[in-house]
Amino acid sequence: MQASEGMRRFDLSGRVVWVTGASRGIGAALAVALARGGASLVLGARRIEDLDETARAVAAAGAAVLPVALDVTKTASIEGSVRRATERFGRLDVLVNNAGIEEVRPSFDVDEELWDRILDTNLKGAFFAAQAAGRAMRAGGGGSIVNIASLTSMVGVPTAVPYGSSKSGLLGMTRALAAEWAPFGIRVNAIAPGYFRTSMTDTFYESGDWQERMLGRIPMNRFGELDDLAGAAQFLASDASAYMTGQCIAIDGGFLASI
């Protein structure tokens, strides 16, 4: 295979990508990266006005963009987003299942409200977003779902029990859907980011002691930059990963390999 032919397999031109939780952090960064890869973007967030900055960045990358109000805890909102995407673009090829929340709390202090809020967003919401997107992909002949998992999908983190439970479930869901939907040409994979500073994780990074301890556990001796996630996302969204499903790529500076 010529080098140019290999690079074309990463091209997302003509693809329609739906990114949930696209207003900030990982979701916003991946939306812009996939736009630069040639895709058209459907951006979802609870408040449509929160998508303005991401939408401008996507448009600046030369991509068509459709912002939609999306609450992943409500199936009607999910289905409405997919309907608007297919009405606008005629298809849906990729879902980046990114919407998520986290709240650190000792497990003895976790109440039902916190448990339900995290699980409803991170796991239930992710499943029904995948289901709605999967139906559109099945009708269109296939597609790719990229779930945003976590290191807590694979290791236990104190004071993050609801979050870790949701992300462990997301990894199980990734594998089960991959096995079930392969006959429809739908691939389901996951990315597990390591330690990346975003608005959701900012509270950790306020502690210099915490940063020093964490860096001591990361062989590459640095925290992740959002651009570090872009290549894996484009790989999983594109034909370059056509024979890959049910897998999880950890982007963690070697953290998991060293424990």
C-alpha positions as CSV (number, residue, x, y, z in Angstrom):
1,M,0.0,0.0,0.0
2,Q,1.3,3.4,-0.9
3,A,1.7,5.9,1.9
4,S,-0.9,8.2,0.3
5,E,-3.4,5.3,0.1
6,G,-2.7,4.6,3.8
7,M,-3.4,8.2,4.8
8,R,-6.6,8.2,2.8
9,R,-8.0,5.6,5.2
10,F,-7.9,8.2,7.9
11,D,-9.9,10.7,5.9
12,L,-13.3,11.5,7.3
13,S,-14.6,13.5,4.3
14,G,-18.3,12.9,3.8
15,R,-18.7,11.4,7.3
16,V,-21.2,12.8,9.7
17,V,-20.0,12.7,13.4
18,W,-22.2,13.3,16.4
19,V,-20.2,14.4,19.6
20,T,-22.1,14.4,22.9
21,G,-20.9,16.7,25.6
22,A,-19.3,18.9,23.0
23,S,-19.3,22.2,24.8
24,R,-16.0,21.9,26.5
25,G,-13.0,19.7,27.4
26,I,-12.5,16.4,25.7
27,G,-15.7,16.7,23.7
28,A,-14.9,20.1,22.2
29,A,-11.3,19.1,21.4
30,L,-12.4,15.9,19.6
31,A,-15.1,17.7,17.7
32,V,-12.6,20.2,16.3
33,A,-10.0,17.5,15.6
34,L,-12.6,15.4,13.6
35,A,-13.7,18.5,11.7
36,R,-10.1,19.0,10.7
37,G,-10.1,15.4,9.5
38,G,-12.9,16.2,7.0
39,A,-16.1,15.3,8.9
40,S,-19.3,17.3,9.3
41,L,-20.2,17.7,13.0
42,V,-23.3,17.4,15.1
43,L,-22.6,18.9,18.5
44,G,-24.7,18.1,21.6
45,A,-24.9,19.8,25.0
46,R,-27.6,20.5,27.5
47,R,-27.7,24.2,26.6
48,I,-27.3,25.0,23.0
49,E,-25.7,28.4,23.7
50,D,-22.9,26.5,25.4
51,L,-21.9,25.1,22.1
52,D,-21.2,28.5,20.5
53,E,-17.4,28.4,21.0
54,T,-17.1,24.8,19.7
55,A,-19.3,25.5,16.8
56,R,-17.2,28.5,15.8
57,A,-14.0,26.4,16.0
58,V,-15.5,23.6,13.9
59,A,-16.7,26.1,11.3
60,A,-13.2,27.7,11.3
61,A,-11.8,24.2,10.5
62,G,-14.0,24.3,7.3
63,A,-16.6,21.8,8.5
64,A,-20.4,22.0,8.4
65,V,-21.8,22.1,11.9
66,L,-25.2,21.5,13.6
67,P,-25.5,22.4,17.3
68,V,-28.3,20.6,19.1
69,A,-29.7,20.9,22.6
70,L,-29.1,17.4,24.2
71,D,-29.9,15.9,27.6
72,V,-28.6,12.4,27.5
73,T,-30.6,11.4,30.5
74,K,-33.8,11.8,28.4
75,T,-34.3,9.4,25.5
76,A,-36.7,11.8,23.7
77,S,-33.8,14.4,23.6
78,I,-31.4,11.7,22.3
79,E,-33.8,10.6,19.6
80,G,-34.6,14.2,18.7
81,S,-30.9,14.9,18.2
82,V,-30.4,11.9,15.9
83,R,-33.5,12.9,13.9
84,R,-32.2,16.4,13.4
85,A,-28.8,15.1,12.4
86,T,-30.3,12.8,9.7
87,E,-32.7,15.5,8.5
88,R,-29.8,17.9,8.1
89,F,-27.1,15.6,6.7
90,G,-29.0,12.6,5.5
91,R,-26.9,10.1,7.5
92,L,-25.0,9.5,10.7
93,D,-21.7,7.7,10.5
94,V,-19.9,8.2,13.8
95,L,-20.9,8.8,17.5
96,V,-18.4,10.0,20.0
97,N,-20.1,9.1,23.2
98,N,-18.5,11.7,25.5
99,A,-21.1,13.3,27.7
100,G,-20.3,12.6,31.3
101,I,-20.2,14.0,34.9
102,E,-18.1,13.2,37.9
103,E,-18.2,14.2,41.6
104,V,-15.7,13.0,44.1
105,R,-17.2,11.8,47.4
106,P,-16.2,9.1,50.0
107,S,-18.3,6.0,49.3
108,F,-19.9,6.1,52.7
109,D,-21.3,9.5,51.8
110,V,-22.7,8.6,48.4
111,D,-26.5,8.9,48.3
112,E,-29.0,7.7,45.9
113,E,-29.3,11.1,44.2
114,L,-25.6,11.2,43.4
115,W,-25.5,7.6,42.2
116,D,-28.5,8.1,39.9
117,R,-27.2,11.4,38.5
118,I,-23.8,9.9,37.5
119,L,-25.1,6.6,36.3
120,D,-28.0,8.1,34.4
121,T,-25.6,10.4,32.5
122,N,-22.5,8.3,32.1
123,L,-23.9,4.8,31.5
124,K,-27.7,5.0,30.8
125,G,-27.3,8.1,28.6
126,A,-24.3,6.5,26.8
127,F,-26.3,3.4,26.0
128,F,-29.4,5.2,24.7
129,A,-27.2,7.5,22.6
130,A,-25.5,4.5,21.1
131,Q,-28.8,2.8,20.5
132,A,-30.3,5.8,18.7
133,A,-27.1,6.3,16.7
134,G,-26.8,2.6,16.0
135,R,-30.3,2.5,14.5
136,A,-29.4,5.3,12.1
137,M,-26.1,3.6,11.3
138,R,-27.7,0.2,10.6
139,A,-30.1,1.9,8.2
140,G,-27.1,3.6,6.5
141,G,-25.0,0.4,6.2
142,G,-22.7,0.8,9.2
143,G,-20.7,3.2,11.2
144,S,-18.4,3.6,14.2
145,I,-19.2,4.4,17.9
146,V,-16.3,5.7,20.0
147,N,-17.1,5.6,23.7
148,I,-15.1,7.8,26.1
149,A,-14.2,5.5,28.9
150,S,-11.7,6.1,31.7
151,L,-8.8,4.6,33.6
152,T,-11.5,3.9,36.2
153,S,-13.0,1.5,33.7
154,M,-10.0,-0.7,34.6
155,V,-8.6,0.3,38.0
156,G,-10.2,1.3,41.3
157,V,-10.0,4.9,42.4
158,P,-11.0,5.9,46.0
159,T,-13.8,8.4,46.3
160,A,-14.9,7.8,42.7
161,V,-17.1,4.8,43.1
162,P,-20.2,5.9,41.2
163,Y,-18.0,7.3,38.4
164,G,-15.8,4.2,38.2
165,S,-18.9,2.0,38.2
166,S,-20.4,4.0,35.3
167,K,-17.1,3.8,33.3
168,S,-16.6,0.1,34.1
169,G,-20.1,-0.5,32.8
170,L,-19.4,1.6,29.7
171,L,-16.4,-0.7,28.9
172,G,-18.7,-3.7,29.3
173,M,-21.3,-2.1,27.1
174,T,-18.6,-1.4,24.5
175,R,-17.7,-5.1,24.2
176,A,-21.3,-6.3,24.2
177,L,-22.5,-3.9,21.5
178,A,-19.4,-4.7,19.4
179,A,-20.2,-8.4,19.4
180,E,-23.9,-7.8,18.7
181,W,-23.7,-5.1,16.1
182,A,-20.8,-6.3,14.0
183,P,-23.1,-8.0,11.5
184,F,-24.7,-4.6,10.8
185,G,-21.3,-3.1,10.0
186,I,-21.3,-1.1,13.2
187,R,-18.0,-1.0,15.1
188,V,-17.9,-0.1,18.8
189,N,-14.6,0.9,20.5
190,A,-13.5,3.0,23.4
191,I,-10.8,5.5,24.4
192,A,-9.7,5.6,28.0
193,P,-8.0,8.9,28.7
194,G,-5.5,9.0,31.5
195,Y,-4.9,12.2,33.5
196,F,-6.1,15.2,31.5
197,R,-6.8,18.6,33.0
198,T,-10.4,19.7,32.1
199,S,-13.1,21.6,33.9
200,M,-14.4,18.3,35.2
201,T,-11.1,17.3,36.8
202,D,-9.7,20.7,37.6
203,T,-10.2,20.3,41.3
204,F,-7.5,17.6,41.5
205,Y,-4.9,19.8,39.8
206,E,-5.3,22.6,42.4
207,S,-3.2,20.5,44.7
208,G,0.6,20.6,44.0
209,D,1.0,17.5,46.2
210,W,-1.5,15.6,44.1
211,Q,0.2,16.6,40.9
212,E,3.6,15.5,42.1
213,R,2.2,12.1,43.3
214,M,0.4,11.5,40.0
215,L,3.4,12.5,37.8
216,G,5.5,10.0,39.8
217,R,3.1,7.2,38.6
218,I,3.1,8.3,34.9
219,P,6.2,6.9,33.0
220,M,6.1,9.8,30.5
221,N,6.2,12.2,33.4
222,R,3.6,14.6,32.1
223,F,-0.2,15.0,32.1
224,G,-2.1,14.6,28.9
225,E,-2.9,17.4,26.5
226,L,-6.2,17.3,24.7
227,D,-4.5,17.0,21.3
228,D,-3.1,13.7,22.5
229,L,-6.5,12.2,22.1
230,A,-7.1,13.4,18.6
231,G,-5.2,10.7,16.7
232,A,-6.9,7.8,18.4
233,A,-10.4,9.4,17.8
234,Q,-9.7,9.9,14.1
235,F,-8.3,6.4,13.8
236,L,-11.4,4.8,15.5
237,A,-13.8,7.0,13.5
238,S,-12.2,6.2,10.1
239,D,-11.6,3.2,7.8
240,A,-8.1,2.9,9.2
241,S,-9.7,0.8,12.1
242,A,-12.1,-1.1,9.8
243,Y,-11.2,-4.5,11.4
244,M,-11.2,-3.3,15.0
245,T,-14.2,-3.5,17.3
246,G,-14.7,-4.1,21.0
247,Q,-11.4,-2.6,22.0
248,C,-10.3,0.1,24.4
249,I,-7.3,2.3,23.8
250,A,-5.8,3.8,26.9
251,I,-4.1,7.1,26.3
252,D,-2.4,7.5,29.6
253,G,1.4,8.2,29.3
254,G,2.1,4.6,30.3
255,F,0.1,4.7,33.6
256,L,-1.6,1.3,33.2
257,A,1.5,-0.4,31.8
258,S,3.4,0.5,34.9
259,I,1.1,-0.7,37.7
